[in-house]
């Protein structure tokens, strides 16, 4: 039903790729993170992902497909389902010749504040992202508890006269932090890179309270700053004034990707953790599983539990 080539996954019955890693003629794009955006001639995606692509990569020919709407391409039927990763993130279900295939892209089981909750259809074949496919990455935390931890960090900084700096990737994590903190009455300033993406969220009905763009001047009083992690190592850090940093990342459950330069880490992730990967499989009940990304030995763990699973190489 598909082949795996240097450019990525290609559906055999039709000329459609799934998150192609190189420029191709026609590709499904699962979501708007930069590592998934290439200058394809034509793109199949949700309307929100199309907007992120337009902002980050410029114009292209789009087939913008809403969730739950079937599209017939030759003898193949395709349908998009929310992946729960970021706004507009989608899984694609392909049906052809009596078989169904689900490609997840990046996904998350726990519902976030700023994206559509995941919907999991049945499929015979599952191609799944497995970023946290190691037992070390069981977060075992509800998003509500992690939200409480973030608010405690913020108010602890205020008590000490420090500016809390939330280190969060510009698309997805930053908007989640904006929504959480703003809705709890915090005054939030946001770096330009995340602010312009948040404006697209607003276009799709996600509203942010008490948030405004940071003009790169010193912070005043009890304000929170949201910044992409790499920017804290630039000249901007000197502009902020006295501050403490908290990194929002699932990697914090195992190691600190900031090289211990963040003062605190909360494993608030846009990806399913180790246990949630199995939740997805149990919901979908596939006959065969292919894994992408994540640890090379994750398929072995699946095989030990009785699944027919291999790593896609």
CORPEUR-V26224 format. One record per helix or strand. SS is the DSSP state (a for helix, b for strand). FROM is the first residue (numbers start at 1). TO is the last residue. If there is no record, write none. Layout:
ss: {SS | SS}
from: {FROM | FROM}
to: {TO | TO}
This chain:
ss: {b | b | b | b | a | b | a | b | b | b | b | b | b | a | b | a | b | a | b | b | a | a | b | a | b | a | b | a | b}
from: {2 | 8 | 16 | 26 | 34 | 42 | 47 | 61 | 71 | 76 | 90 | 99 | 125 | 143 | 163 | 173 | 187 | 192 | 211 | 223 | 229 | 236 | 243 | 250 | 264 | 274 | 288 | 298 | 309}
to: {5 | 11 | 18 | 28 | 36 | 45 | 57 | 64 | 73 | 82 | 96 | 103 | 129 | 159 | 167 | 183 | 190 | 203 | 213 | 227 | 233 | 240 | 248 | 253 | 266 | 284 | 292 | 304 | 311}
